């Protein structure tokens, strides 16, 4: 299995003005530095929570065969999409037995939200997915995850502000530990617990 982001976010959950207000910075000299720290804070938050905060595109691949799970004594194909929330599935492609890349028609699968917060793709009712060639990355799912900056929950934005503060102010000792604890507590509320 492989996962790679193919299109980065075009916006950040925090604006430069929001970050500067939190830092109590009223000069423009450090604007570029603060913007880079906002991006770093988003990446930290996404890594900690296993979520996509703002809209971005990902490509998920599977080797050799369709992934499946066993539930209630029954085995079913299921592709679990990481980095919720899911905005849309762009395509599901597979390498057929002859070695040609095919696209699974949209009426051949359904998407649904899992209890873990992740989304999954499964065969539509009565559909059996086609056989795939026994090769690496035989199946590829391209999907868009995340939301608009305005829809990112406030606790996640607050955690990002604390991370920017850590990066910008370089605190140490008890102050640093307090900021890290507060940041992580906010992020832990939204952490995805992946399906096993």
Phi, psi and omega per residue, in radians:
X1 nan 2.417 3.080
X2 -2.344 2.612 -3.140
X3 -2.443 2.182 3.127
X4 -2.465 2.429 3.053
X5 -1.421 2.193 -3.102
X6 -1.786 -0.399 3.073
X7 -2.356 2.072 3.140
X8 -1.270 2.801 3.071
X9 -1.059 2.542 3.099
X10 -1.602 -0.197 3.133
X11 -2.491 2.866 3.107
X12 -1.924 2.669 3.116
X13 -1.130 -0.471 3.108
X14 -1.896 2.375 3.027
X15 -1.456 2.862 3.073
X16 -1.025 -0.733 -3.129
X17 -1.095 -0.727 3.125
X18 -1.099 -0.748 -3.137
X19 -1.151 -0.772 -3.138
X20 -1.137 -0.658 3.109
X21 -1.097 -0.753 3.121
X22 -1.103 -0.684 -3.121
X23 -1.390 -0.172 -3.057
X24 1.050 0.762 3.094
X25 -1.848 2.201 -3.116
X26 -2.105 0.236 3.042
X27 -1.927 2.843 -3.084
X28 -1.714 -0.039 -3.036
X29 -1.025 -0.602 -3.057
X30 -1.793 0.297 -3.064
X31 -0.987 -0.820 -3.129
X32 -1.099 -0.746 3.113
X33 -1.064 -0.798 -3.114
X34 -1.140 -0.708 3.093
X35 -1.060 -0.707 3.114
X36 -1.180 -0.577 3.109
X37 -1.267 -0.558 3.040
X38 -1.104 -0.780 3.111
X39 -1.092 -0.725 3.109
X40 -1.116 -0.666 3.125
X41 -1.153 -0.700 3.085
X42 -1.099 -0.772 3.135
X43 -1.090 -0.686 3.087
X44 -1.081 -0.831 -3.115
X45 -1.096 -0.734 3.128
X46 -1.139 -0.706 3.121
X47 -1.163 -0.671 -3.121
X48 -1.258 -0.710 -3.069
X49 -1.591 -0.251 -3.059
X50 1.111 0.565 3.124
X51 -2.054 2.818 2.922
X52 -1.775 2.065 -3.075
X53 -1.378 -0.863 3.139
X54 -2.072 2.766 -2.977
X55 -0.921 2.235 -3.136
X56 -2.727 2.751 -3.081
X57 -1.925 2.404 -3.111
X58 -2.201 2.703 3.039
X59 -2.205 2.106 -3.126
X60 -1.943 2.232 -3.135
X61 -2.127 2.668 3.090
X62 -2.282 2.462 3.140
X63 -1.551 2.410 2.843
X64 1.284 -0.675 -3.060
X65 -2.783 2.873 3.087
X66 -1.126 2.355 3.066
X67 -1.182 2.583 -3.128
X68 -2.487 2.815 3.097
X69 -2.318 2.742 3.074
X70 -1.945 2.187 3.107
X71 -2.394 2.247 3.101
X72 1.006 0.635 3.124
X73 1.332 0.138 -3.117
X74 -2.125 2.368 3.135
X75 -1.726 2.278 3.138
X76 -2.384 2.603 3.051
X77 -1.243 2.406 3.088
X78 -2.733 2.212 3.038
X79 -1.836 2.008 3.114
X80 -1.590 2.157 -3.114
X81 -1.635 2.059 3.105
X82 -1.350 3.091 3.069
X83 1.106 0.914 3.094
X84 -1.151 2.867 0.058
X85 -1.464 2.600 3.099
X86 -1.344 2.281 3.039
X87 -1.677 -0.778 3.123
X88 -2.922 2.746 3.002
X89 -1.751 2.126 -3.128
X90 -1.406 -0.812 3.133
X91 -2.860 2.691 2.967
X92 -2.177 1.993 -3.137
X93 -2.032 2.749 3.119
X94 -2.618 2.743 3.076
X95 -1.653 2.066 -3.102
X96 -1.342 3.093 -3.043
X97 -1.100 -0.400 3.115
X98 -1.519 -0.103 3.125
X99 1.661 0.100 3.112
X100 -1.591 2.486 3.087
X101 -1.445 2.206 -3.125
X102 -2.085 2.729 3.068
X103 -1.892 2.226 3.103
X104 -1.238 2.195 -3.139
X105 -1.100 2.562 -3.074
X106 -1.113 -0.382 3.109
X107 -1.455 0.046 3.127
X108 -1.639 -0.071 -3.129
X109 -2.576 2.810 3.044
X110 -2.206 2.683 3.032
X111 -1.952 2.538 3.100
X112 -2.629 2.703 3.141
X113 -1.523 2.281 3.133
X114 -1.496 2.857 3.085
X115 -1.074 -0.437 -3.119
X116 -1.312 -0.181 -3.040
X117 1.709 -0.286 3.082
X118 -1.376 2.906 3.086
X119 -1.952 2.713 3.117
X120 -2.373 2.810 3.052
X121 -2.060 2.273 3.120
X122 -2.356 2.793 3.077
X123 -1.029 2.480 3.028
X124 -1.129 2.840 -3.089
X125 -0.954 2.237 3.090
X126 1.373 0.042 -3.102
X127 -1.703 2.391 3.002
X128 -1.991 2.114 -3.116
X129 -1.172 2.592 -3.078
X130 -1.203 2.754 3.059
X131 -1.163 2.593 3.125
X132 -2.090 2.760 3.135
X133 -1.265 2.551 -3.096
X134 -1.398 1.268 -3.107
X135 -2.368 2.749 3.040
X136 -1.079 2.564 3.127
X137 0.921 0.741 3.137
X138 -1.165 -0.461 -3.107
X139 -2.173 2.372 3.109
X140 -2.371 2.301 3.085
X141 -2.053 2.160 3.038
X142 -1.838 2.223 -3.082
X143 -2.536 2.747 3.099
X144 -1.855 2.275 -3.136
X145 -2.193 2.784 3.102
X146 1.756 3.137 -3.106
X147 -2.308 -3.032 3.002
X148 -1.310 2.790 3.131
X149 -1.024 -0.639 -3.120
X150 -1.153 -0.433 -3.091
X151 -1.636 -0.017 3.087
X152 -1.196 2.240 -3.091
X153 -1.020 2.520 -3.097
X154 -1.010 -0.681 3.109
X155 -1.040 -0.599 3.110
X156 -1.239 -0.667 3.070
X157 -1.139 -0.688 3.115
X158 -1.116 -0.700 3.099
X159 -1.117 -0.696 3.094
X160 -1.100 -0.701 3.113
X161 -1.069 -0.711 3.108
X162 -1.136 -0.657 3.126
X163 -1.187 -0.711 3.072
X164 -1.071 -0.707 3.121
X165 -1.076 -0.725 3.102
X166 -1.073 -0.801 -3.114
X167 -1.177 -0.664 -3.041
X168 -1.420 -0.773 -3.032
X169 -1.535 -0.307 -3.101
X170 0.889 0.927 3.125
X171 -1.196 2.926 3.114
X172 -2.463 2.974 3.055
X173 1.064 -2.381 -3.048
X174 -1.128 -0.612 3.137
X175 -1.130 -0.770 3.119
X176 -1.074 -0.797 -3.129
X177 -1.091 -0.694 -3.141
X178 -1.147 -0.739 3.118
X179 -1.131 -0.753 3.136
X180 -1.118 -0.727 3.122
X181 -1.107 -0.765 3.141
X182 -1.131 -0.779 3.124
X183 -1.037 -0.868 -3.081
X184 -1.160 -0.600 3.103
X185 -1.119 -0.705 3.102
X186 -1.151 -0.735 -3.125
X187 -1.201 -0.645 -3.088
X188 -1.092 -0.445 3.117
X189 -1.111 -0.472 -3.061
X190 -1.947 0.176 -3.072
X191 -1.201 2.357 3.086
X192 -1.472 2.392 3.065
X193 -1.894 1.729 -2.980
X194 -0.988 2.566 3.085
X195 -1.115 2.396 3.110
X196 -1.969 nan nan
